[in-house]
Amino acid sequence: MRFPRSGGVLLHPTSFPSRYGIGDLGDAAYDFVDFLVQSKQSLWQVLPLGPTGYGDSPYQSFSAFAGNPLLISPDRLVRDGFLPAEAIEDVPDFPAHRVDYGPVIAYKDGLLRRAHAHFQAHGTAEQREAFERFCAEHAGWLDDFALFMALKTHHMPRHGGVWNTWPRPIALREPAAMQHWAQRLADQVALHKFQQFLFFRQWLELKACANERGIRIIGDVPIFVAFDSADVWAHQELFYLKENGEPSVVAGVPPDYFSETGQRWGNPLYRWERMALDGYGWWAARLRMTFTQVDIVRLDHFRGFEGYWEIPAEEPTAVVGRWVKGPGAGFFEAMEEALGELPIIAEDLGVITPEVEELRDRFGFPGMKILQFAFGGERNSNFLPHNFTPNCVVYTGTHDNDTTIGWYSTTTEEEREHLRRYLGREISDVAWDLIRLAYASVADTAIATMQDLMRLGSEARMNYPSRPGGNWQWRYTPDMLTEDIAAHLAEITELYGRAPQAAREKEST
């Protein structure tokens, strides 16, 4: 699917300013939408929005359907009558420039429990009706997710909470055990359903505001799900699992130029042939839910749909493994039949074969270009703008890259010289030089990170893929989002034909 010529910003909501220790869906989110409009952008790209698990990573979520309760705005809970005003009078002194997840989780968990108690005691008829409607509409995933989270909490002290360590009857979802635990943990189940109700209420209100102002949201769907998730527990037949529930094979990528041992992600692998029996119904439900949250989906590790690296679960690295064919074109044909036209961006980075390119191009999905990858040893890299085809999305960098200033300060002199010769001048403002290069290119879509717009260094990097902790923490403060940035970005966007009006005029000719 081709997208109109446009520009946008990559920024996850956890990075918004907030006095509650983590960015949320309150006033700062709406200020950011104002910024996008002022700077003549058309797109806002986020990372996965699910509840985070191991390492606080949005790519290791407890659910492929649920939202992250940490993003719920306490201010809007007070505004909408779900919390009394005194509940947010005494807020801990959280860091302003990073998320300290442990204290934030403890604080917000207490706040959301208080909101639920307040709702039970004082909820209006309209609120209660909206909650019951939400639960009924989303029962297909919500019932399993809420029980899963309640069970995790209950079994955390004794077993660590991972579902395959629970007592066998409930780990295997035996009907009598399901009924027993649903009744025993009814209050906790209701709490988790209520949190999802609040998240989707706030997120969809924000999305509607953005859409009304001409901003489309790009979401992110990881191809694989976390082992410790409601998805695997509720659909064990769809994954390669041993009798004890542990994965028999796991996902990753083989050794390459960047890693001698490859990457062992550890996600359980799908039984694609079994998923195909009902037209990939679980995937259709997953994407349908995602498209209620966002307008466009970046499909992470797209190459896995053509072929994926299968690692025996007992292997400590990704060295030992094999390539296995993925579901291929049949999967996307089924998704089109179920959902219609697919506004998908294919994350086609890494070692990409002609078969992967053929699959991507068959369905017209734009691929990704990363400018930081363009100036290495290969002098005619596909990441250099003169080699772009229009149907692609160009980024200065993504959440997995260093900031542009951080990259430039640590890269080789050879790469810096290549960039200087490519631009035809000395480098004085490398972050904005790459933003300009992206926006000037023929790529239909150009995306800049907020860190690059703010000219920040490595201290603002979002993720180090090889580092198990300390990621996903960066935040900015209100004074950092200036009118000068908006004006500069608007000028570049208009100059290179990416402003919304220019895009509409081009489409009409």
C-alpha positions as CSV (number, residue, x, y, z in Angstrom):
1,M,0.0,0.0,0.0
2,R,1.5,3.3,-1.1
3,F,1.3,6.2,1.4
4,P,1.2,9.9,0.4
5,R,4.4,11.9,0.6
6,S,4.6,13.0,4.2
7,G,6.7,13.4,7.3
8,G,6.5,12.4,10.9
9,V,8.1,11.9,14.3
10,L,9.0,8.7,16.2
11,L,8.3,9.1,19.9
12,H,6.9,6.6,22.4
13,P,4.4,8.0,25.0
14,T,6.7,6.9,27.9
15,S,9.0,9.8,26.9
16,F,6.4,12.5,27.4
17,P,6.9,15.0,30.3
18,S,4.9,14.1,33.4
19,R,5.2,14.6,37.1
20,Y,4.3,10.9,37.6
21,G,7.6,9.5,36.6
22,I,6.7,8.3,33.2
23,G,5.1,9.8,30.1
24,D,1.3,9.3,29.9
25,L,-1.8,10.1,27.9
26,G,-2.4,13.5,29.5
27,D,-1.7,17.1,28.6
28,A,1.8,16.5,27.3
29,A,0.5,14.0,24.7
30,Y,-2.0,16.6,23.4
31,D,0.8,19.2,23.4
32,F,2.8,16.9,21.2
33,V,-0.1,16.6,18.8
34,D,-0.1,20.4,18.7
35,F,3.6,20.3,17.9
36,L,3.0,17.8,15.0
37,V,0.4,20.1,13.5
38,Q,2.5,23.2,14.0
39,S,5.5,21.5,12.3
40,K,3.3,20.3,9.4
41,Q,3.8,16.6,10.2
42,S,1.3,14.0,9.2
43,L,2.5,11.0,11.2
44,W,3.3,10.0,14.7
45,Q,5.1,6.7,15.2
46,V,5.0,4.8,18.5
47,L,6.5,1.5,19.8
48,P,4.2,-1.4,20.9
49,L,1.6,-0.2,23.4
50,G,1.2,-3.4,25.4
51,P,1.9,-3.9,29.1
52,T,5.6,-4.4,29.5
53,G,7.2,-7.4,31.1
54,Y,10.9,-8.4,31.2
55,G,13.3,-5.6,31.1
56,D,10.5,-3.0,30.7
57,S,10.6,-3.7,26.9
58,P,7.6,-2.9,24.8
59,Y,8.7,-5.8,22.7
60,Q,8.2,-8.3,25.5
61,S,4.6,-7.7,26.5
62,F,2.2,-9.7,28.6
63,S,-0.3,-9.4,25.8
64,A,-0.5,-8.7,22.1
65,F,-3.9,-7.2,22.6
66,A,-3.9,-5.2,25.9
67,G,-2.6,-1.7,26.6
68,N,0.0,-0.5,29.1
69,P,-1.6,0.7,32.3
70,L,1.5,2.8,33.1
71,L,0.4,5.1,30.3
72,I,-2.9,6.0,32.0
73,S,-2.9,9.7,32.9
74,P,-3.7,10.4,36.6
75,D,-4.7,13.9,35.7
76,R,-7.4,12.7,33.3
77,L,-8.6,10.2,35.8
78,V,-9.3,13.1,38.2
79,R,-10.9,15.1,35.3
80,D,-13.2,12.2,34.4
81,G,-14.2,11.5,37.9
82,F,-12.3,8.2,38.4
83,L,-10.1,9.6,41.1
84,P,-10.6,12.3,43.8
85,A,-8.4,15.3,43.4
86,E,-6.6,14.6,46.7
87,A,-5.3,11.3,45.3
88,I,-2.7,13.1,43.3
89,E,-1.7,15.8,45.7
90,D,1.3,13.8,47.1
91,V,3.4,12.6,44.2
92,P,7.0,11.2,44.8
93,D,9.9,13.1,43.4
94,F,10.5,11.1,40.2
95,P,13.5,11.9,37.8
96,A,12.5,14.3,35.1
97,H,14.7,12.9,32.3
98,R,14.3,9.1,32.7
99,V,11.8,6.5,33.8
100,D,12.8,4.7,37.0
101,Y,10.5,1.8,36.4
102,G,10.5,0.1,39.8
103,P,9.2,3.1,41.8
104,V,6.9,4.2,39.0
105,I,5.2,0.8,38.8
106,A,4.7,0.7,42.6
107,Y,3.2,4.2,42.6
108,K,0.9,3.8,39.6
109,D,-0.2,0.4,40.7
110,G,-1.4,1.9,44.0
111,L,-3.1,4.8,42.2
112,L,-4.9,2.5,39.8
113,R,-6.1,0.3,42.6
114,R,-7.5,3.4,44.3
115,A,-9.2,4.4,41.1
116,H,-10.9,1.0,40.9
117,A,-12.1,1.2,44.5
118,H,-13.4,4.7,43.8
119,F,-15.2,3.5,40.7
120,Q,-16.8,0.6,42.6
121,A,-18.0,3.0,45.3
122,H,-18.8,6.1,43.3
123,G,-19.0,5.2,39.6
124,T,-21.8,6.9,37.7
125,A,-24.4,4.9,35.8
126,E,-22.8,6.2,32.5
127,Q,-19.3,5.0,33.6
128,R,-20.5,1.6,34.7
129,E,-22.4,1.1,31.4
130,A,-19.3,2.1,29.4
131,F,-17.2,-0.3,31.4
132,E,-19.6,-3.2,30.9
133,R,-19.8,-2.4,27.2
134,F,-16.0,-2.4,26.9
135,C,-15.8,-5.8,28.7
136,A,-18.4,-7.4,26.5
137,E,-16.9,-6.0,23.3
138,H,-13.4,-7.2,24.1
139,A,-14.2,-10.4,26.0
140,G,-12.4,-12.5,23.3
141,W,-9.0,-11.4,24.7
142,L,-9.8,-9.4,27.8
143,D,-11.1,-12.4,29.9
144,D,-8.0,-14.4,29.4
145,F,-5.7,-11.4,29.9
146,A,-7.3,-10.3,33.2
147,L,-7.2,-13.8,34.7
148,F,-3.6,-14.3,33.5
149,M,-2.5,-11.1,35.2
150,A,-4.4,-11.9,38.4
151,L,-2.8,-15.4,38.4
152,K,0.7,-14.0,37.8
153,T,0.3,-11.7,40.8
154,H,-1.1,-14.5,43.0
155,H,1.7,-16.9,42.1
156,M,4.5,-14.4,42.0
157,P,6.0,-14.9,45.5
158,R,6.1,-18.7,45.3
159,H,6.7,-19.5,41.7
160,G,7.9,-16.2,40.1
161,G,4.7,-15.8,38.3
162,V,5.6,-17.5,34.9
163,W,2.5,-19.3,33.8
164,N,4.1,-22.8,33.3
165,T,5.2,-22.8,37.0
166,W,1.6,-22.5,38.2
167,P,-0.3,-25.6,39.5
168,R,-0.7,-27.9,36.5
169,P,-4.5,-27.7,36.3
170,I,-4.6,-24.0,35.8
171,A,-1.4,-23.9,33.7
172,L,-3.1,-26.3,31.3
173,R,-6.4,-24.4,31.6
174,E,-8.5,-27.3,32.8
175,P,-12.2,-26.1,32.9
176,A,-12.7,-26.8,36.6
177,A,-9.4,-24.9,37.5
178,M,-10.4,-22.0,35.3
179,Q,-13.7,-21.6,37.0
180,H,-12.2,-22.0,40.5
181,W,-9.5,-19.4,39.9
182,A,-11.8,-16.9,38.1
183,Q,-14.1,-17.0,41.2
184,R,-11.2,-16.9,43.7
185,L,-9.5,-14.0,42.1
186,A,-12.6,-12.2,40.9
187,D,-11.6,-8.8,42.5
188,Q,-8.2,-8.9,40.8
189,V,-9.7,-9.9,37.5
190,A,-12.1,-7.0,37.7
191,L,-9.2,-4.6,38.5
192,H,-7.2,-5.6,35.4
193,K,-10.3,-5.3,33.2
194,F,-10.9,-1.8,34.7
195,Q,-7.3,-0.8,33.9
196,Q,-7.7,-1.8,30.3
197,F,-11.0,0.1,30.2
198,L,-9.2,3.2,31.4
199,F,-6.2,2.8,29.0
200,F,-8.4,2.4,25.9
201,R,-10.7,5.2,26.9
202,Q,-7.7,7.6,27.2
203,W,-5.8,6.2,24.2
204,L,-8.7,6.3,21.8
205,E,-9.6,9.8,22.9
206,L,-6.1,10.9,22.1
207,K,-6.1,9.0,18.7
208,A,-9.4,10.6,17.8
209,C,-7.9,14.1,18.5
210,A,-4.8,13.3,16.4
211,N,-6.9,12.0,13.5
212,E,-9.2,15.0,13.5
213,R,-6.2,17.2,13.2
214,G,-4.7,15.2,10.3
215,I,-2.3,13.1,12.2
216,R,-2.2,9.3,11.5
217,I,-0.5,7.0,14.1
218,I,2.0,4.3,13.1
219,G,1.9,1.4,15.5
220,D,4.3,-1.5,15.9
221,V,3.6,-5.2,15.9
222,P,6.4,-7.6,16.9
223,I,6.1,-10.8,14.8
224,F,6.6,-12.9,17.9
225,V,5.0,-12.7,21.4
226,A,6.6,-13.2,24.8
227,F,6.6,-16.7,26.3
228,D,5.3,-15.3,29.6
229,S,2.1,-13.8,28.0
230,A,-1.6,-14.3,28.1
231,D,-1.4,-15.1,24.4
232,V,0.8,-18.3,24.9
233,W,-1.0,-19.4,28.0
234,A,-4.4,-19.0,26.3
235,H,-3.4,-20.5,23.0
236,Q,-0.8,-23.2,23.8
237,E,-1.8,-25.3,20.8
238,L,-0.5,-22.5,18.5
239,F,3.1,-22.7,19.7
240,Y,5.9,-25.2,19.8
241,L,5.8,-26.1,23.5
242,K,7.1,-29.1,25.5
243,E,4.9,-31.1,27.9
244,N,5.9,-28.9,30.8
245,G,4.9,-25.8,28.9
246,E,8.4,-24.6,28.1
247,P,9.2,-23.7,24.4
248,S,10.9,-26.5,22.4
249,V,12.3,-24.1,19.9
250,V,12.7,-20.3,20.1
251,A,13.2,-17.3,17.8
252,G,16.3,-15.3,17.0
253,V,18.6,-14.4,14.2
254,P,21.8,-16.3,13.2
255,P,25.4,-15.0,13.6
256,D,26.3,-12.1,11.2
257,Y,28.7,-9.2,10.8
258,F,27.4,-7.6,14.0
259,S,27.3,-10.6,16.3
260,E,29.4,-13.8,16.3
261,T,26.8,-15.7,18.3
262,G,23.7,-14.1,16.7
263,Q,20.7,-13.1,18.7
264,R,18.7,-15.5,20.8
265,W,15.4,-13.7,21.5
266,G,13.8,-16.6,23.3
267,N,10.2,-16.1,22.0
268,P,8.3,-19.3,21.3
269,L,7.7,-20.1,17.7
270,Y,4.3,-20.4,16.0
271,R,2.8,-23.6,14.6
272,W,2.0,-21.8,11.4
273,E,0.4,-24.9,9.8
274,R,-2.1,-25.1,12.7
275,M,-2.8,-21.4,12.5
276,A,-3.6,-21.8,8.8
277,L,-6.4,-24.2,9.6
278,D,-8.8,-21.3,10.6
279,G,-7.3,-18.7,8.2
280,Y,-4.8,-17.5,10.8
281,G,-7.7,-16.4,13.0
282,W,-5.6,-15.4,16.0
283,W,-3.5,-13.1,13.8
284,A,-6.5,-11.6,12.2
285,A,-7.9,-10.8,15.7
286,R,-4.5,-9.4,16.7
287,L,-4.2,-7.1,13.7
288,R,-7.9,-6.1,13.9
289,M,-7.3,-5.0,17.5
290,T,-4.1,-3.2,16.6
291,F,-5.9,-1.3,13.8
292,T,-8.4,0.0,16.4
293,Q,-5.4,1.6,18.2
294,V,-3.4,2.9,15.3
295,D,-3.8,3.7,11.6
296,I,-0.7,2.1,10.1
297,V,1.3,-0.9,11.4
298,R,5.1,-1.4,11.3
299,L,5.4,-5.2,11.1
300,D,8.6,-6.0,13.0
301,H,10.9,-8.7,11.7
302,F,9.0,-8.9,8.4
303,R,11.5,-11.4,7.0
304,G,10.2,-14.0,9.5
305,F,7.0,-14.3,7.5
306,E,9.1,-15.7,4.6
307,G,11.6,-17.6,6.6
308,Y,12.7,-17.5,10.3
309,W,15.7,-18.8,12.3
310,E,14.6,-21.7,14.6
311,I,16.9,-22.3,17.6
312,P,16.6,-25.4,19.9
313,A,15.4,-24.0,23.2
314,E,18.3,-25.6,25.1
315,E,20.9,-23.7,23.1
316,P,22.3,-20.7,25.0
317,T,23.1,-18.7,21.8
318,A,21.7,-18.5,18.2
319,V,24.7,-20.2,16.7
320,V,22.9,-23.6,16.4
321,G,19.7,-23.3,14.4
322,R,18.1,-23.6,11.0
323,W,16.1,-21.6,8.6
324,V,12.4,-22.6,8.4
325,K,9.9,-21.4,5.8
326,G,7.3,-19.0,7.1
327,P,3.7,-18.8,6.0
328,G,4.5,-16.5,3.1
329,A,2.0,-15.0,0.8
330,G,-0.8,-17.2,2.0
331,F,-0.7,-15.4,5.4
332,F,-1.1,-11.9,3.9
333,E,-3.8,-13.1,1.5
334,A,-5.7,-14.4,4.5
335,M,-5.2,-11.1,6.3
336,E,-6.5,-9.1,3.3
337,E,-9.5,-11.3,3.1
338,A,-10.2,-10.8,6.8
339,L,-9.3,-7.1,7.1
340,G,-9.2,-5.6,3.7
341,E,-6.3,-3.4,2.4
342,L,-3.4,-3.6,4.8
343,P,-1.6,-0.3,5.7
344,I,1.6,-2.0,6.7
345,I,5.2,-1.0,6.8
346,A,7.6,-3.9,6.4
347,E,10.6,-3.8,8.8
348,D,13.0,-5.4,6.3
349,L,16.3,-4.7,8.0
350,G,19.1,-7.2,8.4
351,V,20.0,-10.0,6.0
352,I,17.2,-9.8,3.4
353,T,16.9,-12.3,0.6
354,P,15.3,-11.9,-2.8
355,E,12.4,-14.0,-1.6
356,V,11.7,-11.6,1.3
357,E,11.8,-8.6,-1.2
358,E,9.4,-10.5,-3.5
359,L,7.0,-11.1,-0.7
360,R,7.2,-7.4,0.4
361,D,6.7,-6.1,-3.1
362,R,3.9,-8.5,-4.0
363,F,1.7,-6.8,-1.4
364,G,3.1,-3.3,-2.0
365,F,4.4,-2.9,1.5
366,P,7.0,-0.1,1.9
367,G,10.3,-1.2,3.4
368,M,12.6,0.8,5.7
369,K,15.7,2.8,5.1
370,I,18.0,3.9,8.0
371,L,20.4,6.7,7.1
372,Q,22.9,5.8,9.8
373,F,23.4,2.5,7.9
374,A,24.2,4.3,4.6
375,F,27.8,5.5,5.1
376,G,29.7,2.3,6.1
377,G,32.0,0.2,4.1
378,E,29.6,-0.4,1.2
379,R,29.9,2.5,-1.2
380,N,26.7,1.9,-3.0
381,S,24.5,0.9,-0.1
382,N,20.7,0.5,-0.6
383,F,20.4,2.9,2.4
384,L,21.9,5.8,0.4
385,P,19.1,8.1,-0.8
386,H,20.0,8.0,-4.5
387,N,19.2,4.3,-4.4
388,F,15.8,4.7,-2.8
389,T,12.6,3.8,-4.6
390,P,9.6,6.0,-3.6
391,N,7.7,3.2,-1.8
392,C,9.7,3.2,1.3
393,V,10.0,4.9,4.8
394,V,13.3,6.6,5.6
395,Y,14.5,7.2,9.1
396,T,17.4,9.1,10.5
397,G,17.5,6.2,13.1
398,T,15.1,4.1,15.1
399,H,14.7,3.2,18.8
400,D,17.4,0.6,18.4
401,N,20.0,3.1,17.0
402,D,22.0,5.6,18.8
403,T,20.9,9.2,18.3
404,T,22.4,10.7,15.2
405,I,24.8,12.9,17.2
406,G,25.8,9.9,19.3
407,W,26.3,7.8,16.1
408,Y,28.4,10.5,14.4
409,S,30.6,11.1,17.5
410,T,31.5,7.4,17.7
411,T,31.6,6.2,14.1
412,T,34.8,5.9,12.1
413,E,36.5,8.8,10.3
414,E,35.9,6.9,7.1
415,E,32.1,7.0,7.6
416,R,32.2,10.7,8.6
417,E,34.2,11.5,5.5
418,H,31.7,9.6,3.4
419,L,28.9,11.6,4.8
420,R,30.7,14.9,4.2
421,R,31.4,14.0,0.6
422,Y,27.8,12.8,0.1
423,L,26.5,16.1,1.4
424,G,29.1,18.1,-0.4
425,R,30.1,20.2,2.6
426,E,31.4,20.2,6.1
427,I,29.1,18.8,8.9
428,S,28.0,21.5,11.3
429,D,24.6,20.2,12.5
430,V,24.7,16.4,11.8
431,A,21.3,15.6,13.3
432,W,19.4,18.1,11.2
433,D,21.7,17.4,8.2
434,L,20.3,13.8,8.2
435,I,16.8,15.0,8.9
436,R,17.1,17.2,5.8
437,L,18.5,14.4,3.8
438,A,15.6,12.1,4.7
439,Y,13.0,14.8,3.9
440,A,14.6,15.7,0.6
441,S,14.7,12.1,-0.5
442,V,12.2,10.4,-2.9
443,A,10.9,8.2,-0.1
444,D,7.2,8.5,0.3
445,T,7.5,8.7,4.1
446,A,10.3,10.4,6.2
447,I,10.4,9.9,10.0
448,A,12.7,11.7,12.4
449,T,13.2,10.8,16.0
450,M,12.4,13.4,18.7
451,Q,16.0,13.0,20.0
452,D,17.4,14.1,16.7
453,L,15.0,17.0,16.4
454,M,16.3,18.1,19.8
455,R,19.9,17.5,18.9
456,L,20.6,15.1,21.7
457,G,23.5,12.8,22.2
458,S,23.9,9.2,23.3
459,E,22.4,10.0,26.8
460,A,19.0,10.1,25.1
461,R,19.3,6.7,23.3
462,M,16.2,4.6,23.8
463,N,17.5,1.1,23.5
464,Y,20.7,-0.9,23.4
465,P,19.6,-4.2,21.8
466,S,22.4,-6.2,23.5
467,R,21.9,-4.7,27.0
468,P,19.4,-6.6,29.2
469,G,18.4,-3.6,31.4
470,G,18.5,0.2,31.6
471,N,16.6,0.7,28.3
472,W,13.4,2.5,27.4
473,Q,14.0,5.2,29.9
474,W,14.5,8.5,28.0
475,R,12.2,11.4,28.6
476,Y,12.2,15.1,27.8
477,T,11.0,18.0,29.7
478,P,8.4,20.6,28.5
479,D,11.0,23.3,27.8
480,M,12.8,21.1,25.3
481,L,10.0,21.0,22.8
482,T,10.5,24.5,21.4
483,E,8.8,26.6,18.8
484,D,12.1,26.9,17.0
485,I,12.2,23.1,16.4
486,A,8.6,23.2,15.1
487,A,9.4,26.2,12.8
488,H,12.6,24.6,11.5
489,L,10.8,21.2,10.9
490,A,7.8,22.9,9.2
491,E,10.2,24.8,6.8
492,I,12.0,21.6,5.8
493,T,8.6,19.7,5.4
494,E,7.2,22.4,3.2
495,L,10.4,22.8,1.2
496,Y,10.5,19.2,0.2
497,G,6.8,18.7,-0.5
498,R,5.8,16.8,2.6
499,A,3.4,19.3,4.2
500,P,-0.2,17.9,4.4
501,Q,-1.6,20.4,1.8
502,A,1.2,19.8,-0.6
503,A,0.6,16.0,-0.3
504,R,-3.2,16.5,-1.0
505,E,-2.4,18.7,-4.0
506,K,0.0,16.1,-5.5
507,E,-2.6,13.4,-5.0
508,S,-5.3,15.4,-6.8
509,T,-3.1,16.0,-10.0
